[in-house]
């Protein structure tokens, strides 16, 4: 085994803050540097180059922009020509047996072509840097095309490959078709698949039992930048109870539902003021959401759309002026990092039991509702509980304790880095 180890780290947009990757990759790099002498980031999007984020990377971490500059990896017009490639042709025979719509068939073709085009970029990167299979690990932050390309290189060239797996890149979803047959074949080339949830790990074990020993679960966690200033009480009728949601504007986040529920709470408690702030942006029916916020009829509820803020700005808010509650009422979720981040500052949560939320939220640190909640029933519970400062104090302490035990990114990143390092031991 060589003494010098190199990690090829395939990302979507990192280094940049355009994607949620920055929240967890920033902290992970520190842990990875203890195990790998050199880390080469290979992003699929070049926002980080245009915005100068690569200039602030730690020593030993560099960026290779070749994937963002390779037209074949991004051109939909070029990819159909790869149908004549033996790998793509075989993959399409498999996809034809599984695809339920023409759109899924086309997605399968694009994915197979991307496996080849990305693989060629990685192969040139490896050759250009004089890297060898015995000292280099190919790692993808998403269980998508880059992971497929790395797996194929492992199968054809003897490299070692591993990947993270989240939710949209893992579970069966009609809008994100992945071929089970192709994925089962490529799993032979992946030394480790590190899921961000225990549920995700168990799902893969049930689906691909022959590869069960490759699946391991390590939460992503969140990195706390500052020491928390402590929870804030709100025991006066003149001081508004502060609730915050950090989320992109998307249908799955059900942001209009939050407004509806809080309106109902405000009607039940006309003696108290509430202020709900949404931090985040997005194109999905944004104007409708903003109009809905302006249409709030209850005078004791204030709705604020704060727009997009950097992670540092959010954490400084949590340190200097923490809200009493973090609210997330999603229809679907993985493990929401935004909730873990709030908990790291002792902010308890109001949430649904969507997805794997229960691996972070429990009855001690959160008020939890079913996904198919009834607005008035939900409002009745909240009207009775969220103004109880003794309850909020207990939940605040429990939230901070939960983060320390199960969602501290510094601890979890060290575990992930150790797993990746050991993957190179043939």
Steps between C-alpha positions, in 0.01 A plus 500: 500500500640840404563758771354791300125482449289702257123551505311595184187665643214533247245767592204676342599863550745516789710708547220760507208586722244462222428143604432352843821298467701782658331449837648154543797488263676792671527307825568167334812626323674563832449139607594363157828692502610294801482188284576620147809697400330647197133566424393591146147635473323422173180709480232462235405871507739794485329754727787467746752594231304805386444619857857435617420243770799285406729774631394428860556124502727355771853387425515164329161550329484602136239517223505342157246676274530258207155349556333841479683578176437170321211563262422131461403471866237775470372480142171316448562507126824304526387231742269308260809414293627298797225244434764328285738465794491138629437605862215734408346249260498232769363743759217600265396138455465484879322836520252389233389220735436748783397837354127565529491811281696637203629772732651240733661325206661826391619567856655153509682568175630837623621344825683220319663749262600720794670201661727477197564873450572569869713187520716627216551833675602324822731266309679796338527670840661190649749471214580871505587483870692175478270327749486125557221267617687399817516855640188669364134487604217616271221647712169661404284709735188381313396149397446618144691516172842576651463203734403281202804619307731432795349153545556417136863616521539276804364204304705565186819652641544369852434832674326527839170688508251611765198728515261679730124439457231743615132474406416612145806309378409186695128426531267396218325813379301533176659836413858376553520169317802278562542153354519235771670256265771749402548611861528139620776438246688818593480423872767237438739791439417699815694413814268705722162671471465734797137596556404809701229307686452161657177464304691555175755234593227249586314584179806418290560178694145387427524599135849366431560231766793354308688829561392549862858512630570811291232716665574702813314790663661823625289812545623810319459716806542875517799714585446759775711811437436682828433423863125538563388799703222304672125486442286813515185520708184661368266540794341835422203580282686787328804297394427284195574128516762441231469204264738442209508266201815447296396337174497544127168600350376166370175309505636228732570759772129598516574859601141622444392232749726654765329837447158335523587322824652809660196705400285249683731520804477881496121486495500271801745720689403864426683598821841406355702619201678268256765573240589238238810555285581296191868491407544359152410556139386312194296534185215265587187720523695761689265786408201297620674431831588867547142600421374245751724654766358846430143368524535396864192637676602450862662817633709309756687296236784658304646319197850591382667374184870555566623348174819305463769538766845346528552222750719730706222761516252238615731374771574850622124554529472181705781617726398864547122495469377138503133435424295300747408234240616366166210390276509242220178335380626317192310232313826318422846525656827321547663606825463879493836662568323833565335343806826363631658841454222663705537236771873569522403839644238356735202586279226234524293412196142476379495240224330209329605136506591513130779279371782439744429805717445267796872413499560856620172623650329334798235593755762650731646752257210557257126530459424242231189465283403243238559598138124501436438736790170677560554877512262574787616204710863602441419860593329391821810311612735784411283766661523304823872419486720749313442783750594277795848629580580221747422244229706697251793512743491121548474437126781747434734303726388172342555638148857602582568161660360317195726696267807425710424127509370431150551792261831669578670518162851514647448163664314348204747629241780326685306173477437549126865587435610186682264284291630650177862460606447135593334441160843536339633205700476223243 
